[in-house]
Amino acid sequence: MDQTEEEQLERLKEWWNKNGKFVIAGLVVGLAAVVGTRMWTDARNSAAEAASQQYEQLLGLVEQGDSAQAEQVAGTLFTEYSGTPYASLAKLMLARLKVEQDDLVAAATFLRQVMDNAKQEEIRQIARLRLARVLLADGKADDALSVIEGAGSTVVQADSEIIKGDIFLAQGKPAEARAAYERAMALGAENRRLLQMKLDDLAMASGDEAVQ
């Protein structure tokens, strides 16, 4: 071994003596991070599975008409499993129950929470549509229009145009309602038969007004 190799070896030894403990510590931290990530993933999967089971129970209770017990299970979902999508789905279900109980204020509160806080865009947009419906049913057409105007997802665009049409009708704006329904039709709204009935009713109303 020549002098250069000996010098390199000595430098390596010196470096290791100074920094070896930090390298080992780094390896330990890295290993702990890997293990911790696996444990966190396992815990997250476990929580999601538990939340899924709770949500299935919630659906069963709703189908049975046991609203009191359903509300308790829903409360567990959005307090103990707030990091899962099932928490938001539970609030959507609670909003439905409140609508059935004619408590539109409580329903709107739950829907606003989902619309503002849900991590999933699809769930937020569903909450937005339902909130607009609830506000309209509560006689708050202007508020409903303000909510639905914020619907930016193309997934719900056709549905949002239908709701806009209903809001415009409630506001006494048949021309705007017709335009909204026609946009919904062009966007491929699913319930086209009902939508066509709405358009036909507007056409008949317009004809009656012309006769008068």
HELIX and SHEET records of a PDB file:
HELIX    1   1 GLN A    3  GLN A   64  1                                  62    
HELIX    2   2 SER A   67  GLU A   80  1                                  14    
HELIX    3   3 PRO A   85  GLU A  100  1                                  16    
HELIX    4   4 LEU A  104  ASN A  117  1                                  14    
HELIX    5   5 GLU A  121  ALA A  137  1                                  17    
HELIX    6   6 ALA A  141  ILE A  148  1                                   8    
HELIX    7   7 THR A  154  VAL A  156  5                                   3    
HELIX    8   8 GLN A  157  ALA A  170  1                                  14    
HELIX    9   9 PRO A  174  ALA A  186  1                                  13    
HELIX   10  10 ARG A  192  VAL A  211  1                                  20    
END                                                                             
